[in-house]
């Protein structure tokens, strides 16, 4: 995947903490919101992914369901991309989304340098 590289390399490499749940039934345009029927929400797995992975999944979201606590309000988001909707459903905590927004929002790259990459016939950029 090629990105515009408008963020510093350190920001782009930040890790986002996610939970995921395995799919148990085909996800379609008519049932995507029935996450308790489509995924095993008792089989939670944890993983850490880079910012680019997280953003790509949000951009290509097929399933997006906010999670609310009875007394605590918004607690997180369930999401699944069009590519992996029949494999797993992800969950990100609201606090993690805030951390991502604060990190990206305060990222002000000061220097961009590039070198030609003969293998890809494109440029490789370093953003600091």
N, C-alpha and C positions, 0 to 999 in steps of 0.2 A: 504494500500500500504506500502510495506517495502522499505525503502531507505537505502543506504549505510552509511548515517550519517557521511559524510566527512566534513560537515560544522558545525560551532558552532550553538547551538540551537537558539541564538539570530538572526543569519543570516537566518536560515531556517524559522523563524517565521515572517520575514519581509513581509509587505503587498505590493502588486503590484496593481496599479490603472488601471482598465480596463474599456472599454466601450463594450457593446454588443448590437446586433441587432437580432430581432426574425426572424426565418425562415418562408418563405411563399411558398416554392416549394421544392420538393425533390432534394437533392444534390447527384450527381452521379460522376463516374469517367470521364464522358464526358462533364459535365457542371460546375464543381467545381469552375472554374475561373470567372464565370458570377455572381459575388456577388451582383451586382445591380439588377438582376432578381430573385435571390434566397433568398434574405433577405430584410427586410424593413429598408433601411438605413436612413429613416426619424424618426424611432422610437428608438432612442438611449437611452440606460439605462446605468447607471454607477454602478460599484461595485468594491470592494476591495477584493482581494483573496491572499492567502498565496503563498510563493515562490514555494512550492511543487506543488500546483495546476497549477500555471503558467507553470512551467517546464514540467509537465506531458502533458499539452495541446500542448506545442510546440513539444515535442518528438513524440507525436501521431498525428501530424498535417495531416489533409486531405486537407484542404484549406490553402494556404499561399499566400497572395498577398501584395506586398509592396505598400505603399501609398506615392505619390509624390505631393508636392505643385508646382504650376507653377513657382514660383521664389525661393522657400525655399528648394528645393531638397527633400530628404527623410524626411517624417514627421511621419511615423508610419507603422504598419503592421496589416493587417487583417488576422485572423487565426481561424481555426475551427478544432477540433479533429475528428478522425474517430468515436468516441462515440457520440458526440453531434452535429455533422454537420447538422442534420435535426431538431435541436432545436434552435441553436443560433450561431452567428458569433461574435467573439471577435475582438477588436481593442486595440492595445497598442501603445502609443506614442513613438517615437524614443527616446525622453528624458528619458522616464521611462525605456526603455531597457538599455540605458547607465547607469542609476542609479543602475539597477540590476547587470550589469556586473561589475561596480566599487565596489559594496558591496561584491559580491561573490569573485571577484579578490583580494580583500584586506583582506579576511577572513583567518586567520591562527590560527586554534584551538590549544590551548596549553595543554589541559587536556581532556582525555576521561575516564569516569568511567562507569562500568556496573554492573547491578544486575540481577540475574535470576528472570524471571516472570513466576510463576507457572501456571497462567491462560493461557498464550499463549505458554508455554513450550519453550520459547525463552529468550533472554536477552533484557533488557531495558537499553539504553545507554544515558548518559548525556555528551554532548560535549560542552566545554567552551574554 
